[in-house]
């Protein structure tokens, strides 16, 4: 499980789960349900981090690849391939999602 940490002014650190820290005033520009076809973990050498990518089919059967890093995953999901994602993207190109089985 991944966590974000917010620094509170000289009062220590507050733990916040990924996917829960969302700007409440954000404008959703895209909301879609995707089906995961395959996943891959890649390493970005320039910025020194790993990212989890999912190749998905949208409702028009067009294939696209998105980052699923930090998305919420329901506890009954044992394999990502074949699972669904409720995906939202805002005007700042930030994305959130929930991964689940039907």
N, C-alpha and C positions, 0 to 999 in steps of 0.2 A: 504494500500500500504506500502511496506517495503522499507527501504533505507539503504544504506551503507554510512558511513561518513569517509572521508579521512582527516587526520590531515595535514594541510599545515604548514610548519615550521614557527611557531609564527605568522601566517597570518590568523588565524581563521580556519573555517571548510568548506569543500566543500561537497555539497550534490550530491550523485550519485545514480541513480536508480539501483535496483537489475537487474542482467542480462545484464547490459551494461558494467560492469567492467570485461573484459575478456583479458587474455594475448593474444596478437595478434600473438605471435610466438608459440602458443600451437599446439600440434600434435593430431589431432582427431583420436582416435583408434576405435571408434564405432559411427555410425550414423544410427538411426533406427526410424521408425514410430510405435508408440504403441497406442492401444485403451484402455482407462481407464475402468476397470470393477467395481472398488470400491475404496473408499478412507478412510483413517483413520488419526486422529491426535493423536500422541503418545507423552508422556512425558519421557524424559531421566533424571532420578533421579540423576544419577552420575554426569552428566555435567550440570544439571539444565536448560534445554531448551525443547521447543516443536518442533516437526517435523511433516510435512505433508507427508504421504506416499500414493502412488497410486499403487494398484494391477492392472496390465495391461496384455494384450495379445499382443505378438509381431507378426510379419508377418508369423511366423511358428506356430501360435496358442499356443506357449509356454507361460505359466503364469510366470510373474516375478513382484517383488515389488521394486519400486524405490522411492527415495525422490524427491518431486516436489517443495521443498521449494525454493522460489526465482525465479521460472520459470515465463516467460511472459505469460499472459492470454489475449486472444483477447476479445474485449468488448462484442461480441455476445454470449459468453459462460456464461450460467446462471446456469448450473449444470455440475459438473466435470464428473459424470458417463456417459459414452457414448462418451465423447470427445476424441480427438486424441492429441498425443504429438509427435512433431518432437524433438527427443532426441539425444544429442551429448555427448560423454564422451571422455576426453582427456587422455594423457599418465600419468598425475598426478592424475587420478581418480576424477577429477572435472567434474561436469556435468552441462549442460544448456539445456533448452528446451522451446518450445512454445506450449501452449495448445490452441486448436481451434476446431470448428465444421467444417465438410465438407460442 
